[in-house]
Amino acid sequence: MSEKIILESTITCPECGHKQAETMPTDTCLWFYKCSACGVLLKPKKGDCCVFCSYGTTPCPSIQQGG
């Protein structure tokens, strides 16, 4: 029996510290994210598949599923 996938994640901007709750897509990874406070363009850290895995409170759905 698989666990429920969490689709909400709060991204924290490493530049200004702004936090923004977002709904993660289930069919693709999000490679870029523009901070709504300071405008910096976030990209995944080396070894991470997306911005949610790098800056979010919850890893993306594909990682949650073991992908």
Phi, psi and omega in degrees: 000124183275152178280158179291136178279131178270126183258351179262136177214143177257118179272132176249122180289126180287345180276312186242350179083002179297138178248136181221123176284134181224154172264126182279141174290148181262348186249001181201160174270148178259109185272338181228145179212126179264123179296129182285348180266308185251348176085000180294144178266114180274141175232154180300146173289158180305128180094347178262151183273339184201174181292333178292322179290332181273319190235358183266165178279343181226133177293161183297161182304322181294323176289320178300327180276359179090021183267000000 
